[in-house]
Amino acid sequence: MIRDIRLYGDPVLRRAVKPISDISEQVVRLAEDMAETMFARGGIGLAAPQVGESVSLAVVDLSLRGNHGRTLILVNPKVLGQEGEWVYEEGCLSIPEVRADVVRPQKIVVRFLDIDGNSHEIEVEGMLARVILHEVDHLDGVLFVDHLPFLKRQLLKPKLLRIAKGDISLKDDRPL
Ligand SMILES: [Zn+2]
């Protein structure tokens, strides 16, 4: 089921999530819905708060093709280490029509449970690391615009206020 995406200004996006203690049928269904929603909206990552659920769950798929086999489902992800830095332009399904360069680590080590409850600790770099960091931020109530320099944030403020007021709706422009 495709779910509604919560947009900037919705308090659920600022709430820190609860860890998932039991990967219930409901959690599995939520992960499926999130993947479906991400593909329908042309995203490459989606975190549970973006569909209104305050739980530690994110889906990532760089393929953009709806290939569920390659979809990474992250339950209770935790970034254990990071290295380097690089700049790349990000967007977010919850912040339509806003894109900006964000500095992120180049390489990370992340620990998470898969949907079967198996624990993984993997080292990833580049775009995959960036998307995971973007989604883990969502789980902490952090949005990519929070990483921008003060002046850039000030410049974006009117647009962010318009999104919060509902004047700008979601479009597909290759967001994260
Ligand atoms: Zn996002």
Residues whose N, C-alpha, C, O or C-beta is under 5 A from the ligand:
A	BS01	ZN	G91 C92 L93 L176
